[in-house]
Amino acid sequence: MSRNRFIALSIVIDAALVNVGFVLAFLVRFGGQLPAFNFDAYLILAPLLTLLYIAGAWTYGLYNPERADTAWAVARGVVAAVTVGTLLTAAIAFFGSTLTASFARSTILLAWVLDLVLLMGWRLAFLHLARVSWPEQRVIIVGTDPASVDLAQKVAARGRWGWTVTGLLDANTVPGRDTPGRDTPGRDAPGRDTPSRDTPSSIGGFPVLGAAHDVARVVGEHQANRVIIVSPIALRELVESLVLADGTKVRVDVVPELYEIFIGTVDAIVGDVPLMEITHTTVPRYYAAAKRAIDVLFATIALVVTSPLLLVAAVAIAIGDGFPVSYSQERVGRAMKPFRIHKLRTMVKDAEEMSGPVLAQENDPRITRAGGFLRKFRLDEIPQLANIIKGEMSFVGPRPERPYFVGRHLAETPGYRERFNVRPGVTGLAQVSGGYATTPERKLKYDLIYMYHQTLAMDAQIVAETLRVVLTGRGAR
């Protein structure tokens, strides 16, 4: 069975069993009868409570095969999902309307017990009797010490779920060490990482594939899609290089130290070893859909509300410096796809005809009198609402750059390509936190902070801070 079929089957079975549990609860409570006065309240709420239970199961990872592949993970997820669904059902039943107030309290409590048994029971039976084609996990473990070997053994024990230990990497190396290799006599090529002289070709039955600092090459050669680092403190540069590597798409986990557990969350457990994922390349689908809906709704409203300002600004530009009053410029968007961004013109005509592409400077002589006012209060950005409605931009995200500067930053700033995994924004964390003049490296850090931790609450906070900047004119050029 494929992963997608498992998810679809799980949703259908859960929806059916949740309602079976409620019907059985009524039969137990009323001696085999289904009294209309009480049962009708359940029938009214049945579609809603089914959605609530499914949403709870989704939230607690029961439809994610990688998070529900052990009995303990299943039990923990089912208890949480059913408990939350029960509490919400009780609240809606008794505070919703007079039509649902007759939902017997004891029936809801009985349904909680029965749904726990039913939802947990079918999943535990499935774990023992059926197989799912999980996405293959080809794992490279950085480390050759006993803790690394122990982890490799625990990963290998998950072979049924598609986990394979590709090999180990020697963490006790120095980049460019010039020592004899294992397979070829003589000396290694300059700058190539090698394992220490006394490192065996295999440890604990797992091959040693090379040195830790050569992990990008090893990942590519062995087509690995997951790297687990047992000693993240000592290998900070390695962690950063993997996360920001332009051509490497691999999940990176670390075995956390105590201080990292204090400031982060554990994302997975292999055997009894906790893991923290430090690569988050995507956001949940519900968040992406909600953000897109909010973007379209508010961009449409904002475009209507600000249309008088656009008209006044256009007249001011025309009077002060003639036509055209707006311009479009090529920018690089999501997935490196170019698009045309729209702005009100704030500089003299053909401002870059002689100089070529350059960033605006403080007291830039190319900026017109009307343009200075428009830039101070970000009014020149209003036409970008059309880009949001078209789906080329979002309200919040990394600011889109011109191809000329993108090419330069890609060559000079490691990991710069990562910011093109999301839709660019009219404003962003870098703009409200770092200021206009901050370096590309610092802007990238802010962009990555946003990308890895974005929420609707963070979006609202950034928009609120942007409005404060707009009203005060802080940081404009």
C-alpha positions as CSV (number, residue, x, y, z in Angstrom):
1,M,0.0,0.0,0.0
2,S,1.3,3.4,-0.9
3,R,1.7,6.3,1.6
4,N,-1.2,8.3,0.0
5,R,-3.5,5.3,0.0
6,F,-2.7,4.7,3.7
7,I,-3.6,8.3,4.5
8,A,-6.9,8.1,2.6
9,L,-7.8,4.8,4.1
10,S,-7.0,6.1,7.6
11,I,-9.3,9.1,7.2
12,V,-12.2,6.9,6.0
13,I,-11.7,4.3,8.7
14,D,-11.4,7.0,11.4
15,A,-14.5,8.8,10.2
16,A,-16.5,5.6,10.3
17,L,-15.2,4.3,13.7
18,V,-15.6,7.7,15.4
19,N,-19.4,7.5,14.7
20,V,-19.5,3.8,15.5
21,G,-18.1,4.7,18.9
22,F,-20.9,7.2,19.5
23,V,-23.6,4.9,18.3
24,L,-22.3,2.1,20.6
25,A,-22.1,4.6,23.5
26,F,-25.8,5.5,23.0
27,L,-26.7,1.7,22.9
28,V,-24.8,1.1,26.1
29,R,-26.1,4.1,27.9
30,F,-29.8,3.5,27.0
31,G,-29.9,-0.3,27.2
32,G,-29.8,-1.1,23.5
33,Q,-32.2,1.8,22.5
34,L,-31.6,4.9,20.5
35,P,-34.0,7.5,22.0
36,A,-34.9,10.1,19.5
37,F,-34.8,13.0,22.0
38,N,-31.1,12.3,22.7
39,F,-30.0,10.6,19.5
40,D,-31.2,13.5,17.3
41,A,-28.8,15.8,19.0
42,Y,-26.0,13.5,17.9
43,L,-27.2,13.3,14.4
44,I,-27.2,17.1,14.1
45,L,-23.6,17.2,15.3
46,A,-22.3,14.1,13.6
47,P,-20.8,15.8,10.5
48,L,-19.0,18.4,12.6
49,L,-17.7,16.1,15.3
50,T,-16.4,13.8,12.5
51,L,-14.4,16.7,11.1
52,L,-13.2,17.6,14.6
53,Y,-11.8,14.2,15.3
54,I,-10.2,13.9,11.9
55,A,-8.6,17.3,12.4
56,G,-7.3,16.2,15.8
57,A,-5.8,13.1,14.3
58,W,-4.2,15.1,11.6
59,T,-2.8,17.6,14.1
60,Y,-1.2,14.9,16.2
61,G,0.4,13.1,13.3
62,L,-1.8,10.0,12.9
63,Y,-1.9,10.5,9.2
64,N,1.9,10.9,8.9
65,P,3.3,7.4,8.6
66,E,6.7,8.5,9.8
67,R,5.2,9.8,13.1
68,A,2.9,6.8,13.7
69,D,5.1,3.8,13.1
70,T,5.3,2.5,16.7
71,A,2.7,1.4,19.2
72,W,3.7,4.2,21.6
73,A,3.4,6.8,18.9
74,V,0.0,5.5,17.9
75,A,-1.2,5.4,21.5
76,R,0.0,8.9,22.3
77,G,-1.5,10.4,19.1
78,V,-4.9,8.7,19.5
79,V,-5.3,9.7,23.2
80,A,-4.5,13.3,22.4
81,A,-6.7,13.5,19.3
82,V,-9.7,11.7,20.8
83,T,-9.5,13.7,24.0
84,V,-9.4,17.0,22.2
85,G,-12.3,15.9,19.9
86,T,-14.3,14.8,22.9
87,L,-13.8,18.1,24.8
88,L,-14.8,20.1,21.7
89,T,-17.9,17.9,21.1
90,A,-19.0,18.5,24.7
91,A,-18.5,22.2,24.4
92,I,-20.4,22.5,21.2
93,A,-23.2,20.2,22.4
94,F,-24.0,22.1,25.5
95,F,-23.2,25.7,24.4
96,G,-24.3,25.4,20.8
97,S,-28.1,25.5,20.8
98,T,-31.2,24.0,22.3
99,L,-31.2,21.4,19.5
100,T,-28.0,19.9,20.8
101,A,-28.3,20.4,24.5
102,S,-30.0,17.0,24.9
103,F,-26.7,15.2,24.0
104,A,-26.3,13.1,27.2
105,R,-23.0,13.8,29.1
106,S,-22.5,10.2,30.0
107,T,-22.8,9.2,26.3
108,I,-20.0,11.6,25.4
109,L,-17.8,10.1,28.1
110,L,-18.6,6.5,27.0
111,A,-17.8,7.5,23.4
112,W,-14.4,8.8,24.5
113,V,-13.5,5.4,25.9
114,L,-14.9,3.5,22.9
115,D,-13.3,5.7,20.3
116,L,-9.9,5.3,22.1
117,V,-10.3,1.5,21.8
118,L,-11.5,1.5,18.2
119,L,-9.1,4.1,16.7
120,M,-6.1,2.7,18.6
121,G,-7.1,-0.9,18.0
122,W,-7.3,-0.8,14.2
123,R,-4.0,1.1,14.0
124,L,-2.1,-1.3,16.2
125,A,-3.5,-4.2,14.2
126,F,-2.4,-2.5,11.0
127,L,1.1,-2.1,12.3
128,H,1.4,-5.9,12.8
129,L,-0.5,-7.2,9.8
130,A,0.0,-4.8,6.9
131,R,2.8,-2.9,5.2
132,V,3.0,0.5,3.8
133,S,5.5,1.7,1.2
134,W,7.0,4.5,3.3
135,P,9.2,7.0,1.6
136,E,12.7,5.5,1.6
137,Q,15.0,7.0,4.2
138,R,18.7,6.5,3.1
139,V,20.5,7.6,6.2
140,I,24.1,8.7,6.7
141,I,25.2,9.0,10.3
142,V,28.0,11.4,11.1
143,G,30.1,9.7,13.9
144,T,31.9,6.5,14.5
145,D,31.8,6.4,18.3
146,P,29.7,3.8,20.2
147,A,26.8,6.2,20.4
148,S,26.8,6.6,16.6
149,V,27.0,2.8,16.1
150,D,24.1,2.3,18.6
151,L,22.0,4.8,16.7
152,A,22.9,3.1,13.4
153,Q,21.6,-0.2,14.8
154,K,18.4,1.4,15.9
155,V,17.9,2.9,12.4
156,A,18.6,-0.4,10.7
157,A,16.0,-2.0,12.9
158,R,13.4,0.2,11.2
159,G,14.1,-1.4,7.8
160,R,10.4,-2.4,7.6
161,W,9.5,1.2,7.3
162,G,12.0,2.0,4.6
163,W,15.0,3.1,6.7
164,T,18.5,2.1,5.5
165,V,21.8,3.0,7.0
166,T,23.9,4.0,4.0
167,G,27.0,4.3,6.1
168,L,29.0,6.3,8.7
169,L,31.3,9.3,8.4
170,D,34.4,9.8,10.6
171,A,33.8,13.0,12.6
172,N,37.4,13.1,13.9
173,T,38.9,14.7,10.8
174,V,40.4,18.0,9.7
175,P,39.5,19.3,6.2
176,G,42.4,18.9,3.8
177,R,44.3,16.4,5.9
178,D,47.0,14.8,3.8
179,T,47.0,11.2,4.8
180,P,46.9,7.9,2.8
181,G,43.5,6.8,1.7
182,R,42.1,3.4,2.4
183,D,41.4,2.3,-1.2
184,T,44.1,4.0,-3.2
185,P,47.8,4.0,-2.3
186,G,49.7,7.3,-2.2
187,R,48.4,10.7,-1.1
188,D,44.9,12.2,-1.4
189,A,44.2,15.2,-3.5
190,P,44.9,18.5,-1.8
191,G,42.0,19.9,0.1
192,R,40.0,16.6,0.1
193,D,38.8,15.4,3.5
194,T,40.0,12.0,4.7
195,P,39.3,9.8,7.7
196,S,41.9,9.6,10.3
197,R,44.8,7.1,9.7
198,D,43.5,4.5,12.1
199,T,39.8,4.5,11.0
200,P,38.7,1.1,9.8
201,S,36.7,0.6,6.6
202,S,33.6,-0.5,8.7
203,I,32.5,-0.3,12.3
204,G,29.8,-2.4,13.8
205,G,28.9,-3.8,10.4
206,F,28.4,-0.4,8.9
207,P,30.7,1.0,6.2
208,V,32.7,4.1,6.9
209,L,32.2,6.2,3.8
210,G,34.7,9.0,4.4
211,A,35.2,12.1,6.5
212,A,32.6,14.3,8.0
213,H,33.6,17.5,6.2
214,D,33.2,15.7,2.9
215,V,29.5,15.0,3.6
216,A,28.1,16.8,0.6
217,R,30.0,14.6,-1.8
218,V,29.1,11.5,0.1
219,V,25.4,12.4,0.1
220,G,25.5,12.9,-3.6
221,E,27.4,9.7,-4.4
222,H,25.2,7.5,-2.3
223,Q,21.9,9.3,-3.0
224,A,21.2,9.8,0.7
225,N,18.2,11.9,1.7
226,R,18.8,12.1,5.5
227,V,21.9,12.9,7.6
228,I,21.9,12.4,11.3
229,I,24.7,14.2,13.2
230,V,25.5,12.7,16.6
231,S,27.8,15.5,17.8
232,P,26.2,18.8,16.6
233,I,28.3,21.1,18.9
234,A,31.6,20.0,17.5
235,L,30.3,20.1,13.9
236,R,28.5,23.4,13.7
237,E,30.1,24.4,10.4
238,L,29.1,21.1,8.9
239,V,25.5,21.5,10.0
240,E,25.3,25.0,8.5
241,S,26.9,23.9,5.2
242,L,24.4,21.0,4.9
243,V,21.4,23.2,5.7
244,L,22.5,26.0,3.3
245,A,24.0,23.9,0.5
246,D,22.5,25.1,-2.7
247,G,22.6,21.8,-4.6
248,T,21.8,19.4,-1.7
249,K,18.2,18.6,-0.7
250,V,18.6,16.5,2.4
251,R,17.0,16.3,5.8
252,V,19.4,17.0,8.6
253,D,18.8,15.8,12.1
254,V,21.0,16.2,15.2
255,V,21.1,14.2,18.4
256,P,20.5,17.2,20.8
257,E,22.5,18.1,23.8
258,L,20.6,19.2,26.9
259,Y,20.8,23.0,26.1
260,E,19.4,22.3,22.6
261,I,16.5,20.5,24.1
262,F,15.9,23.5,26.4
263,I,15.5,25.8,23.4
264,G,14.0,23.5,20.8
265,T,11.6,20.6,20.3
266,V,12.2,17.0,19.6
267,D,10.9,16.1,16.2
268,A,11.4,12.3,16.1
269,I,12.6,9.4,18.3
270,V,14.6,6.5,16.8
271,G,14.5,3.7,19.4
272,D,15.3,5.7,22.5
273,V,17.3,8.4,20.8
274,P,15.7,11.8,20.4
275,L,16.3,13.7,17.2
276,M,15.8,17.4,16.3
277,E,15.3,18.3,12.6
278,I,17.1,21.5,11.6
279,T,15.9,21.6,8.0
280,H,12.3,22.6,7.4
281,T,11.8,23.1,3.6
282,T,8.0,23.2,3.5
283,V,5.1,24.5,5.5
284,P,1.8,22.6,6.3
285,R,-0.6,22.7,3.4
286,Y,-3.3,24.2,5.6
287,Y,-1.0,27.1,6.4
288,A,-0.1,27.7,2.8
289,A,-3.8,27.6,1.8
290,A,-4.9,29.9,4.6
291,K,-2.1,32.4,3.9
292,R,-3.0,32.5,0.2
293,A,-6.6,33.1,0.9
294,I,-5.8,35.9,3.4
295,D,-3.4,37.4,0.8
296,V,-6.0,37.6,-1.9
297,L,-8.8,38.8,0.4
298,F,-6.8,41.6,2.0
299,A,-4.9,42.6,-1.2
300,T,-8.3,43.1,-3.0
301,I,-9.7,45.2,-0.1
302,A,-6.5,47.2,0.2
303,L,-6.4,47.9,-3.5
304,V,-9.9,49.3,-3.4
305,V,-9.3,51.4,-0.3
306,T,-6.0,52.8,-1.5
307,S,-7.1,53.6,-5.1
308,P,-7.7,57.3,-4.2
309,L,-4.1,57.5,-2.9
310,L,-2.9,55.9,-6.1
311,L,-4.7,58.5,-8.2
312,V,-3.3,61.4,-6.1
313,A,0.2,60.0,-6.3
314,A,0.0,59.5,-10.0
315,V,-1.0,63.1,-10.5
316,A,1.8,64.3,-8.3
317,I,4.4,62.3,-10.3
318,A,3.0,63.5,-13.6
319,I,3.1,67.2,-12.5
320,G,6.6,66.9,-11.0
321,D,8.4,64.8,-13.6
322,G,6.0,63.9,-16.3
323,F,5.0,60.5,-17.6
324,P,5.1,57.6,-17.1
325,V,3.9,57.5,-13.5
326,S,4.6,53.8,-12.9
327,Y,7.1,51.2,-14.0
328,S,7.6,47.5,-13.9
329,Q,10.8,45.7,-13.3
330,E,11.9,42.1,-13.5
331,R,12.4,40.3,-10.2
332,V,13.1,36.7,-9.2
333,G,10.3,34.9,-7.4
334,R,9.6,31.5,-6.0
335,A,11.5,28.6,-7.5
336,M,13.8,31.2,-9.2
337,K,10.9,32.1,-11.6
338,P,11.1,35.7,-13.0
339,F,8.1,38.0,-12.9
340,R,7.4,41.7,-13.3
341,I,7.0,43.8,-10.2
342,H,4.9,47.0,-10.3
343,K,5.7,50.3,-8.6
344,L,5.0,54.0,-8.8
345,R,8.0,55.8,-10.3
346,T,10.0,57.6,-7.7
347,M,13.2,58.3,-9.6
348,V,14.0,60.4,-12.7
349,K,13.4,58.8,-16.0
350,D,16.0,56.3,-17.2
351,A,17.7,56.5,-13.8
352,E,20.0,53.5,-14.4
353,E,20.7,54.1,-18.1
354,M,24.3,55.2,-17.4
355,S,25.1,53.6,-14.1
356,G,23.5,50.2,-14.6
357,P,21.7,48.3,-11.8
358,V,22.6,49.9,-8.5
359,L,20.8,50.0,-5.1
360,A,19.3,53.3,-3.9
361,Q,21.6,55.3,-1.6
362,E,20.9,57.7,1.2
363,N,20.0,61.1,-0.2
364,D,20.1,59.5,-3.7
365,P,20.0,62.4,-6.2
366,R,18.0,60.3,-8.7
367,I,14.9,60.4,-6.4
368,T,12.4,63.1,-7.4
369,R,10.7,65.4,-4.9
370,A,7.4,63.5,-5.1
371,G,9.3,60.2,-5.1
372,G,11.0,61.0,-1.8
373,F,7.6,61.4,-0.1
374,L,6.3,58.2,-1.7
375,R,9.3,56.3,-0.6
376,K,9.2,57.6,2.9
377,F,5.7,56.3,3.5
378,R,6.1,53.2,1.1
379,L,3.3,54.5,-1.1
380,D,5.2,53.5,-4.2
381,E,4.7,49.8,-3.2
382,I,0.9,49.9,-3.4
383,P,0.8,48.6,-7.0
384,Q,2.4,45.4,-5.7
385,L,-1.1,44.5,-4.4
386,A,-1.7,43.4,-8.0
387,N,1.3,41.0,-7.8
388,I,-0.2,39.5,-4.6
389,I,-3.6,38.9,-6.3
390,K,-1.9,37.3,-9.2
391,G,0.0,34.9,-6.9
392,E,3.4,36.2,-7.7
393,M,4.0,37.7,-4.2
394,S,2.6,37.5,-0.7
395,F,2.1,40.2,1.9
396,V,5.0,38.7,4.0
397,G,8.1,37.0,2.7
398,P,11.6,37.6,1.5
399,R,11.8,40.7,-0.7
400,P,12.2,39.9,-4.4
401,E,15.5,41.0,-5.9
402,R,16.5,41.8,-9.5
403,P,18.2,39.1,-11.5
404,Y,21.5,41.1,-11.5
405,F,21.7,41.2,-7.7
406,V,20.4,37.6,-7.3
407,G,23.3,36.3,-9.5
408,R,25.8,38.3,-7.4
409,H,24.3,37.1,-4.1
410,L,24.2,33.5,-5.2
411,A,27.9,33.6,-6.0
412,E,28.9,35.5,-2.8
413,T,26.4,34.4,-0.1
414,P,26.2,30.7,0.8
415,G,22.7,29.4,1.1
416,Y,21.1,32.4,-0.7
417,R,19.2,30.0,-3.0
418,E,17.2,28.8,0.0
419,R,15.1,31.9,0.1
420,F,13.5,31.1,-3.2
421,N,11.6,28.2,-1.7
422,V,8.8,30.5,-0.7
423,R,6.8,33.2,-2.4
424,P,8.4,36.7,-2.0
425,G,6.7,39.4,0.0
426,V,5.9,43.1,-0.1
427,T,7.4,43.2,3.4
428,G,9.4,40.7,5.5
429,L,11.1,40.1,8.8
430,A,14.4,41.4,7.3
431,Q,12.7,44.7,6.4
432,V,11.2,45.4,9.8
433,S,14.1,44.0,11.8
434,G,17.3,44.6,9.9
435,G,16.7,47.9,8.2
436,Y,17.4,49.0,4.7
437,A,21.2,49.1,4.9
438,T,21.8,45.7,6.5
439,T,24.1,43.3,4.6
440,P,22.8,40.5,2.3
441,E,24.1,37.9,4.8
442,R,22.1,39.4,7.7
443,K,19.0,39.7,5.5
444,L,19.4,36.1,4.6
445,K,19.4,35.1,8.3
446,Y,16.2,37.0,8.9
447,D,14.6,35.4,5.8
448,L,15.6,31.9,7.0
449,I,14.3,32.7,10.5
450,Y,11.0,33.6,8.9
451,M,10.9,30.6,6.5
452,Y,11.7,28.0,9.2
453,H,9.3,29.4,11.8
454,Q,6.5,31.2,9.9
455,T,3.0,31.3,11.3
456,L,0.0,33.4,10.7
457,A,0.7,35.1,14.1
458,M,4.2,36.0,12.9
459,D,2.8,37.3,9.6
460,A,0.3,39.5,11.5
461,Q,3.2,40.8,13.7
462,I,5.3,41.7,10.7
463,V,2.5,43.5,9.0
464,A,1.7,45.5,12.1
465,E,5.4,46.5,12.4
466,T,5.4,47.4,8.7
467,L,2.4,49.7,9.3
468,R,4.3,51.4,12.1
469,V,7.3,51.9,9.8
470,V,5.0,53.3,7.1
471,L,3.3,55.7,9.4
472,T,6.6,57.0,10.8
473,G,8.6,56.8,7.6
474,R,11.5,55.1,9.4
475,G,14.3,53.6,7.3
476,A,13.2,54.9,3.9
477,R,15.5,55.7,1.0
